[in-house]
Amino acid sequence: MRPIESILAEAATMATLRRDLHAHPELCFQEQRTSDVIARQLTDWGIPIHRGLGTTGVIAILKNGTSDRAVGLRADMDALPITEHNTFEHASRHPGKMHACGHDGHTTMLLAAAQHLAKHRDYDGTVYLIFQPAEEGGGGAREMIQEGLFERFPMEAIFGAHNWPGIPVGQFAIRNGPCFASSNEFRITIRGKGSHAAMPHLGLDPVPVACQMVQAFQTIITRNKRPIDAGVISVTMIHTGEATNVVPDACEIQGTVRTFTLEVLDLIERRMQEVAQHTCAAFGVSSEFEFTRNYPPTINHPDETAFARSVMTDLVGADNVLEFEPTMGAEDFSYFLQTRPGAYFVMGNGDGDHRASDGGAGHGLSPCMLHNPSYDFNDELIPLGATLWVRMAERWLAQPRR
């Protein structure tokens, strides 16, 4: 598990860069400073770039030799609307914005790989490094595709990765097929007729209708969907009423639906609309049903998954390449995989012990988990992750064309 020497030699510099990005988080489609930092580093290393796809995206173009083969490697670069609890020197300088998912680390790992690939051109073909905006809900991958990513930069396959707290540094996890779920939102407005709470018979109360509806949604999971198919309906918000002695006119229900297949998603959306419509009809009230499909499921391709696993195995050994347990979290790398073959995997970020390397000073008390205000990326991962990206690019371009 020895990272490439030239990457190791730059580890401290890259950690400093990562912490600078952490201190200056930017939300989706607003990553102007981040994009400038990336572009400046790549240009200083003599790497041609293209800017502007997806508003703030950056593409690095590394060509060598005469082959027309090409592969893409992607890092996301946006932050989250979270107020950071850490108070160390590189904590967020922008209240309400934080790199709580490690995109600062993902960006730095790919930059470290870019630096090595620019200096040591041990490949024949083209490596496209994709620095993508707006993963956290903005659909930056979709926007880059719609603006011509794969037409302007034709690549045979694309790979992406995410740090994963709880898995030790030095281990990776990957699986063929679905690994992240689709992400979808619903909003249902139940319209009744308000009344005095002491005389409910004079109105049409939407609250018990909402209660019946929420309970009935769970039968979609247990009685309509096949038990072997994964699916989640989570009602996370119910808004209604202004006073304890008033039956409200309306009640609003919101939440999320997660699935690993579009077929199950189609079923759940259809049945939720039917349940909402007929439950309201049974109580004599009306409803408005909205269902928004955000990210599709992330489904790895078999050949590319096997390829990535083999590179990881050579780097860290078979015992350190785990079978990834699918999660109902979502990832907009899914859009890339709908358009090109590829694979998405995770890299161990440790269990938070790296926060004690400076005596624990300035770290929040919460667990070092993703989307947590006390999270911080583990800089120890940068040389290993960059090495993996380099080896994947070199091997992909060296293998026989499928």
Secondary structure by P-SEA (a helix, b strand, c coil): ccccaaaaaaaaaaaaaaaaaaacccccccaaaaaaaaaaaaaaaccccccccccbbbbbbbbccccccbbbbbbbbbbccccccccccccccccccccccaaaaaaaaaaaaaaaaaacccccbbbbbbbcccccccaaaaaaaaacccccccccbbbbbbbbccccccbbbbbccccbbbbbbbbbbbbbbbcccccccccccaaaaaaaaaaaaaaaacccccccbbbbbbbcbbbbbccccccccbbbbbbccccccaaaaaaaaaaaaaaaaaaaaaacccbbbbbbbccccccccaaaaaaaaaaaaaacccccccccccccccccaaaaaaccccccbbbbccccccccccccccccccccccccccccccccaaaaaaaaaaaaaaaaaacccc
